[in-house]
Amino acid sequence: MTTHSHAHCEHSSSIPSGPFALQGDLMLPDNARGMVLFAHGSGSIRLSPRNRSVAGRLNRSGLATLLFDLLSEQEAEDRDNIFDIQLLAARLSTATAWATSLPALHGLPVGYFGASTGAAAALVAASGRRDIKAVVSRGGRPDLAGHWLRRVPAPTLLIVGGDDADVLNLNRWALERLRCRKRMEVVPGATHLFEQPGALDRVAELAETWFLDCLAPDFCFT
């Protein structure tokens, strides 16, 4: 797939969330066609090199991205918060409301990219909402979304490493329970963090195709 090159600018952002401000990095390409918010996995932050690599590819395809910390530094010190899917989902919803209120992003179709526990948070946040147009999970734990899975209307792509056996089984379980348009893509030979040569590139390619199809179906490739 050939991507278009877009000029873009990065904004460091502070997202109000109750008594805390969540730190974020917003990348806004010229003439953005959609926006993807990233929900990081357990113990990870917005500076995750894997998510930033995927975000870069989406930016080059004309999609805005918001990578942000779902927890404040103080909250992240409590391990229970890292696995509190309801809390993480609420933070993602807060960030979504903040981002969609910005004039530069107003009206853009929105998607979620979740990794590890962040995938469950993305699915819970997307449940029952028609304004979230796509969800992509990378090495995710969508099983932790539990009964919320049946309420997700957004087309959902689950990307799993072929050698990530336990997570592969949990994704199969979740896939059966999703009632939306759905697909699971297995990256052969990849482990949980997709550290093998070419594995993360494949993740980015799959995510790009899914998001462009769902968020910008009129997008033309040359």
GILINDA-V853929 format. One record per residue. N is the residue number from 0. RES is the residue in one small letter. SS is DSSP state (2 for helix, 1 for strand, 0 for the rest). PSI is psi in radians with two decimals (none if undefined). NEAR is the number of other C-alpha atoms within 12 Angstrom. Layout:
# GILINDA-V853929
N&RES&SS&PSI&NEAR / N&RES&SS&PSI&NEAR
This chain:
# GILINDA-V853929
0&m&0&2.37&16 / 1&t&0&2.26&14 / 2&t&0&2.61&22 / 3&h&0&2.57&23 / 4&s&0&2.27&20 / 5&h&0&2.36&22 / 6&a&0&2.48&19 / 7&h&1&2.78&22 / 8&c&1&2.60&21 / 9&e&1&2.41&20 / 10&h&1&2.22&21 / 11&s&1&2.31&19 / 12&s&1&2.66&22 / 13&s&1&2.01&23 / 14&i&1&2.02&33 / 15&p&1&2.34&25 / 16&s&1&1.59&24 / 17&g&0&-2.25&13 / 18&p&0&-0.09&11 / 19&f&1&2.81&18 / 20&a&1&2.22&23 / 21&l&1&2.28&32 / 22&q&1&2.35&26 / 23&g&1&2.81&33 / 24&d&1&2.00&31 / 25&l&1&2.16&37 / 26&m&1&2.12&37 / 27&l&1&1.82&37 / 28&p&1&2.75&31 / 29&d&0&2.42&22 / 30&n&0&0.83&24 / 31&a&0&2.47&34 / 32&r&0&-0.15&35 / 33&g&1&3.08&43 / 34&m&1&2.42&46 / 35&v&1&2.19&54 / 36&l&1&2.38&57 / 37&f&1&2.29&54 / 38&a&1&1.95&55 / 39&h&0&2.84&45 / 40&g&0&-3.11&43 / 41&s&0&2.15&33 / 42&g&0&-0.06&29 / 43&s&0&2.86&30 / 44&i&0&-3.12&29 / 45&r&0&-0.30&35 / 46&l&0&0.11&22 / 47&s&0&2.07&23 / 48&p&2&-0.51&18 / 49&r&2&-0.83&32 / 50&n&2&-0.62&42 / 51&r&2&-0.57&32 / 52&s&2&-0.79&27 / 53&v&2&-0.75&40 / 54&a&2&-0.68&43 / 55&g&2&-0.70&35 / 56&r&2&-0.70&36 / 57&l&2&-0.70&45 / 58&n&2&-0.75&38 / 59&r&2&-0.32&31 / 60&s&0&0.09&43 / 61&g&0&0.33&36 / 62&l&1&2.31&46 / 63&a&1&2.62&48 / 64&t&1&2.54&50 / 65&l&1&1.96&49 / 66&l&1&2.19&48 / 67&f&1&2.78&44 / 68&d&0&2.12&42 / 69&l&0&-0.34&50 / 70&l&0&2.60&44 / 71&s&0&2.86&29 / 72&e&2&-0.71&19 / 73&q&2&-0.78&16 / 74&e&2&-0.62&22 / 75&a&2&-0.32&23 / 76&e&0&-0.33&15 / 77&d&0&1.94&15 / 78&r&2&-0.52&14 / 79&d&2&-0.62&16 / 80&n&2&-0.60&24 / 81&i&2&-0.50&32 / 82&f&0&0.25&30 / 83&d&0&1.58&27 / 84&i&2&-0.67&36 / 85&q&2&-0.72&29 / 86&l&2&-0.80&27 / 87&l&2&-0.69&42 / 88&a&2&-0.69&38 / 89&a&2&-0.67&27 / 90&r&2&-0.67&37 / 91&l&2&-0.71&45 / 92&s&2&-0.68&34 / 93&t&2&-0.78&28 / 94&a&2&-0.61&41 / 95&t&2&-0.80&42 / 96&a&2&-0.71&23 / 97&w&2&-0.83&27 / 98&a&2&-0.74&38 / 99&t&2&-0.22&27 / 100&s&0&-0.21&15 / 101&l&0&2.35&18 / 102&p&0&-0.67&11 / 103&a&0&-0.35&23 / 104&l&0&-0.11&30 / 105&h&0&2.27&19 / 106&g&0&-0.13&20 / 107&l&0&2.45&30 / 108&p&0&2.52&33 / 109&v&1&2.42&43 / 110&g&1&2.85&49 / 111&y&1&2.41&54 / 112&f&1&2.05&54 / 113&g&1&2.49&51 / 114&a&1&2.47&44 / 115&s&0&-2.22&40 / 116&t&2&-0.40&38 / 117&g&2&-0.46&51 / 118&a&2&-0.72&46 / 119&a&2&-0.73&50 / 120&a&2&-0.70&47 / 121&a&2&-0.72&56 / 122&l&2&-0.69&56 / 123&v&2&-0.74&42 / 124&a&2&-0.54&43 / 125&a&2&-0.21&41 / 126&s&1&2.35&35 / 127&g&0&0.13&20 / 128&r&0&2.24&23 / 129&r&0&-0.20&18 / 130&d&0&-0.14&28 / 131&i&1&2.05&38 / 132&k&1&-0.20&38 / 133&a&1&2.58&44 / 134&v&1&2.35&56 / 135&v&1&2.33&53 / 136&s&1&2.26&52 / 137&r&1&2.02&50 / 138&g&0&0.69&48 / 139&g&0&2.99&45 / 140&r&0&1.11&42 / 141&p&2&-0.37&49 / 142&d&2&-0.51&36 / 143&l&2&-0.18&30 / 144&a&2&-0.26&38 / 145&g&2&-2.24&27 / 146&h&2&-0.27&21 / 147&w&2&-0.39&29 / 148&l&2&-0.71&36 / 149&r&2&-0.23&26 / 150&r&2&0.12&23 / 151&v&1&2.00&36 / 152&p&0&-0.33&26 / 153&a&0&2.40&37 / 154&p&1&2.26&38 / 155&t&1&2.26&47 / 156&l&1&2.18&44 / 157&l&1&2.10&47 / 158&i&1&2.18&47 / 159&v&1&2.54&43 / 160&g&1&2.40&33 / 161&g&0&-0.44&25 / 162&d&0&0.24&22 / 163&d&0&1.20&26 / 164&a&2&-0.85&20 / 165&d&2&-0.78&19 / 166&v&2&-0.58&32 / 167&l&2&-0.79&33 / 168&n&2&-0.69&24 / 169&l&2&-0.61&27 / 170&n&2&-0.65&40 / 171&r&2&-0.73&26 / 172&w&2&-0.80&22 / 173&a&2&-0.69&35 / 174&l&2&-0.69&34 / 175&e&2&-0.50&22 / 176&r&2&-0.29&25 / 177&l&0&2.42&33 / 178&r&0&0.02&21 / 179&c&0&-3.14&27 / 180&r&0&2.29&23 / 181&k&1&2.72&29 / 182&r&1&2.60&28 / 183&m&1&2.26&35 / 184&e&1&2.18&28 / 185&v&1&2.18&31 / 186&v&1&1.91&33 / 187&p&0&2.36&23 / 188&g&0&-0.04&21 / 189&a&0&2.49&29 / 190&t&0&-2.98&25 / 191&h&0&-0.66&31 / 192&l&0&0.09&29 / 193&f&0&0.81&33 / 194&e&0&-0.17&21 / 195&q&0&2.64&19 / 196&p&0&2.23&15 / 197&g&0&-0.20&15 / 198&a&2&-0.80&30 / 199&l&2&-0.56&33 / 200&d&2&-0.67&26 / 201&r&2&-0.70&30 / 202&v&2&-0.83&42 / 203&a&2&-0.68&35 / 204&e&2&-0.78&29 / 205&l&2&-0.75&33 / 206&a&2&-0.77&44 / 207&e&2&-0.83&44 / 208&t&2&-0.77&29 / 209&w&2&-0.82&36 / 210&f&2&-0.73&45 / 211&l&2&-0.64&41 / 212&d&2&-0.68&27 / 213&c&2&-0.59&34 / 214&l&2&-0.54&35 / 215&a&0&1.10&30 / 216&p&0&-0.30&17 / 217&d&0&0.06&12 / 218&f&0&2.28&23 / 219&c&0&2.29&16 / 220&f&0&2.52&16 / 221&t&0&none&9
